[in-house]
Each structure stands twice: as structure tokens, then as C-alpha cells.
Amino acid sequence: IGSGGAPLTAIKMGEKNNDEAEKIMSNSFSMLLIIGVSLTIVFLLFKEPILWAFGASETTINYALDYLTIYVMGTLFVQIALGMNPFINTQGFAKIGMLTVLIGAVINIALDPILIFTFDMGVKGAALTSIIAQGVSSLFALNFLFGKKSILKIRKKYLKLDIFNFWKKIFPILFVCVLTTFFGNIILSQIDLQKSIYLFISNI
């Protein structure tokens, strides 16, 4: 949503049509909320089959369930922090965009050893740390986008989804982003495979 919505927002800003730009950004925010809540429900309901499908074993399944059960509760924070950050960068506030990511990373690094070892929470502590870090990042991003320094603001009047116009505009860009990521991962996996084969042959 951020990868598709932010360029459209930039185009409207270039056309001096900030009202339409704010509508796109606000609609994107609403869509991220819907996706975040939907993903949370889906993962909570089907977490164990999903983990088995992704390679969990009898040894790791309990740890994976402990981690995922807590981590999934922060899905909404992740959606907001990562999805709205492109709209900050689009307005020319690269430092704020960088801080949004940096704050979460620093909090994660600082809290991990405390919750995992000091409070002896193990993987549950790691998951909780991630939620706290992403929560602070999302609040930081929203505080800016609702605040006075932001050129464009999330407006209550634009939060109602304009499904047809929204998806007609955003889907082509979103589709390209998804394809780029998909084929990029395939290429990287092929490179890793070639490296593995080369290393294997070299060690024979």
C-alpha cells in the first residue's frame, strides 16, 4: 500500500492538488488498518497450520507458537510503521522517515537482552520487544502525519474508503512492486543456490 500510494501522492503534490494527495494518503491509512486487523485474525486462527507449512518441526513448533502468538498482536503496528513511512519520505522529510525506522531498531536492540535474559522470557520476550519497537515507530509516524510539521495530513473526512478509485489507481503500481519483489527473490535464491553448489564442489 505504501509503495503504491506514496508515488500517487507525490504525483498529486506535483500537480498542486494536495486535497487529492491527502485523500490518497488517508485512504491508504484506512486500508492498512483493515489489512492489519485482517492479518491478525487470520494468523491467530491458523497459526499452527501456517507454521507447519513454513517448515516448523516437532522440536521448534512450541517455540514458534509462543513467538508468533505474541508477535501477531503487533501486526497492525508493523503495517502502520512500514506502510505510512513512504508517505513521510514522499513529502521530503527523509530524516523523519529514517528516524521512524531507526527508533524501532534501537528499541528492539536495547530491549531484547532485557526481556529475553533479565526477565527470562525467552522467545516470548523477543516477540514482545518487536511489538513494543514497532508500536513506538508507528506512533512516531502517526504523530508526524497528524501533526503541524507535515505538509499532508491524514484527514478524518478522507478515511472512508473510495474502493473503486483507490484500487484503480493503486493496483497497477502495487502489482509492479509485488512482481519486482517476487522475481527479485527468485533471482537471489538462484544466486544462493549457485554459491552453495560452487562451495560444495570446491570442498570435494
C-alpha positions as CSV (number, residue, x, y, z in Angstrom):
1,I,0.0,0.0,0.0
2,G,2.8,2.4,0.9
3,S,4.8,1.5,-2.3
4,G,1.7,2.1,-4.5
5,G,0.1,5.0,-2.6
6,A,3.2,7.2,-2.0
7,P,4.0,7.7,-5.7
8,L,0.4,8.6,-6.4
9,T,0.5,11.1,-3.5
10,A,3.7,12.6,-5.0
11,I,2.1,13.0,-8.4
12,K,-0.9,14.9,-6.9
13,M,1.5,17.0,-4.9
14,G,3.4,17.8,-8.1
15,E,0.0,18.8,-9.6
16,K,-0.5,21.2,-6.6
17,N,-3.6,19.1,-5.7
18,N,-2.9,18.5,-2.0
19,D,-6.5,17.6,-1.3
20,E,-6.4,14.6,-3.6
21,A,-3.0,13.7,-2.2
22,E,-4.4,13.7,1.3
23,K,-7.3,11.6,0.2
24,I,-4.9,9.0,-1.3
25,M,-2.8,9.0,1.9
26,S,-5.8,8.8,4.2
27,N,-7.4,6.0,2.1
28,S,-4.1,4.2,2.3
29,F,-4.1,4.5,6.1
30,S,-7.6,3.1,6.3
31,M,-6.6,0.2,4.0
32,L,-3.5,-0.6,6.2
33,L,-5.8,-0.7,9.2
34,I,-8.1,-3.2,7.5
35,I,-5.2,-5.3,6.3
36,G,-3.5,-5.2,9.7
37,V,-6.7,-6.4,11.6
38,S,-7.5,-9.0,8.9
39,L,-4.0,-10.5,9.0
40,T,-4.0,-10.6,12.8
41,I,-7.3,-12.6,12.8
42,V,-6.1,-14.9,10.1
43,F,-2.8,-15.7,11.7
44,L,-4.3,-16.2,15.2
45,L,-6.8,-18.6,13.7
46,F,-4.5,-20.6,11.5
47,K,-1.1,-20.0,13.2
48,E,-0.2,-23.7,13.7
49,P,-1.0,-24.9,10.2
50,I,0.9,-21.9,8.8
51,L,4.0,-22.7,10.9
52,W,3.9,-26.3,9.9
53,A,3.6,-25.2,6.2
54,F,6.7,-23.0,6.6
55,G,8.9,-25.8,8.0
56,A,8.3,-26.0,11.7
57,S,9.3,-29.3,13.3
58,E,8.3,-31.1,16.5
59,T,11.4,-29.5,18.1
60,T,10.6,-25.9,17.2
61,I,6.8,-25.8,17.0
62,N,6.2,-24.8,20.6
63,Y,8.8,-22.0,20.4
64,A,7.4,-20.9,17.1
65,L,3.8,-20.8,18.5
66,D,5.0,-18.8,21.6
67,Y,6.7,-16.3,19.4
68,L,4.0,-16.0,16.7
69,T,1.1,-15.7,19.1
70,I,2.6,-12.6,20.7
71,Y,4.2,-11.2,17.5
72,V,1.0,-11.3,15.5
73,M,-0.6,-9.0,18.0
74,G,1.7,-6.3,16.7
75,T,0.8,-6.7,13.0
76,L,-1.2,-3.5,13.0
77,F,1.8,-1.6,14.3
78,V,4.0,-3.1,11.6
79,Q,1.5,-2.2,8.8
80,I,1.3,1.4,10.0
81,A,5.0,1.9,10.6
82,L,6.2,0.4,7.3
83,G,3.1,1.4,5.2
84,M,3.0,5.0,6.2
85,N,6.7,5.7,6.2
86,P,6.8,6.1,2.4
87,F,4.3,9.0,2.7
88,I,6.7,10.8,5.0
89,N,9.6,10.4,2.6
90,T,7.4,11.5,-0.3
91,Q,6.8,14.8,1.4
92,G,10.6,15.4,1.5
93,F,11.1,14.5,5.2
94,A,13.8,11.9,4.7
95,K,15.2,12.4,8.2
96,I,11.8,11.8,9.8
97,G,11.4,8.7,7.7
98,M,14.8,7.4,8.7
99,L,14.0,8.1,12.4
100,T,10.8,6.1,12.1
101,V,12.8,3.0,11.2
102,L,15.8,3.8,13.4
103,I,13.7,4.3,16.6
104,G,12.2,0.9,16.2
105,A,15.5,-0.8,15.5
106,V,17.2,0.8,18.6
107,I,14.4,-0.1,20.9
108,N,14.4,-3.6,19.6
109,I,18.2,-4.0,20.1
110,A,18.0,-2.4,23.6
111,L,15.0,-4.4,24.9
112,D,15.9,-7.8,23.5
113,P,18.5,-8.8,26.1
114,I,16.5,-7.3,28.9
115,L,13.3,-9.2,28.2
116,I,14.9,-12.4,26.9
117,F,17.6,-12.8,29.6
118,T,16.9,-10.4,32.6
119,F,13.2,-11.3,32.7
120,D,13.9,-14.8,31.5
121,M,11.1,-14.6,28.9
122,G,12.9,-16.3,26.1
123,V,11.2,-16.2,22.6
124,K,8.2,-14.5,24.2
125,G,10.4,-11.7,25.2
126,A,11.8,-11.4,21.7
127,A,8.3,-11.2,20.3
128,L,7.2,-8.6,22.9
129,T,10.2,-6.5,22.1
130,S,9.3,-6.4,18.5
131,I,5.7,-5.3,19.3
132,I,6.9,-2.5,21.5
133,A,9.5,-1.3,18.9
134,Q,7.0,-1.3,16.1
135,G,4.4,0.3,18.3
136,V,6.7,3.2,19.1
137,S,7.7,3.5,15.4
138,S,4.0,3.6,14.3
139,L,3.1,6.2,16.9
140,F,6.1,8.3,15.9
141,A,5.0,8.1,12.2
142,L,1.3,8.9,13.0
143,N,2.3,11.8,15.4
144,F,4.1,13.4,12.4
145,L,1.4,12.7,9.8
146,F,-1.3,14.1,12.1
147,G,1.0,17.0,13.3
148,K,1.7,20.5,12.2
149,K,5.0,19.9,10.5
150,S,3.6,17.5,7.9
151,I,2.6,19.1,4.6
152,L,-0.1,16.5,4.1
153,K,-2.2,15.2,6.9
154,I,-4.4,12.2,7.5
155,R,-7.9,13.7,7.4
156,K,-10.9,12.2,9.0
157,K,-13.1,13.2,6.1
158,Y,-10.9,11.1,3.7
159,L,-10.7,7.9,5.9
160,K,-13.8,6.4,4.3
161,L,-12.6,4.1,1.6
162,D,-13.2,5.0,-2.0
163,I,-12.7,1.5,-3.2
164,F,-13.1,1.8,-6.9
165,N,-11.0,4.9,-7.5
166,F,-8.4,3.8,-4.8
167,W,-7.7,0.4,-6.3
168,K,-8.0,1.6,-9.9
169,K,-5.1,4.0,-9.2
170,I,-3.0,2.0,-6.8
171,F,-3.3,-1.5,-8.1
172,P,-1.0,-1.1,-11.2
173,I,1.8,0.3,-9.1
174,L,1.2,-2.3,-6.4
175,F,1.2,-5.1,-8.9
176,V,4.6,-4.0,-10.3
177,C,6.1,-3.8,-6.8
178,V,4.9,-7.3,-6.0
179,L,6.3,-8.7,-9.2
180,T,9.6,-7.0,-8.7
181,T,9.9,-8.4,-5.2
182,F,8.8,-11.8,-6.3
183,F,11.2,-12.2,-9.2
184,G,14.0,-10.4,-7.2
185,N,13.7,-13.1,-4.5
186,I,13.8,-15.9,-7.2
187,I,17.0,-14.4,-8.7
188,L,18.6,-14.1,-5.2
189,S,17.6,-17.7,-4.4
190,Q,19.2,-18.8,-7.6
191,I,22.4,-16.9,-6.8
192,D,22.4,-18.5,-3.3
193,L,21.9,-21.9,-4.9
194,Q,24.8,-21.4,-7.3
195,K,27.0,-20.3,-4.5
196,S,26.1,-23.3,-2.5
197,I,26.9,-25.6,-5.4
198,Y,30.2,-23.9,-6.0
199,L,31.2,-24.2,-2.4
200,F,30.2,-27.8,-2.3
201,I,32.2,-28.6,-5.4
202,S,35.2,-26.6,-4.1
203,N,35.3,-28.6,-0.9
204,I,35.2,-32.0,-2.7
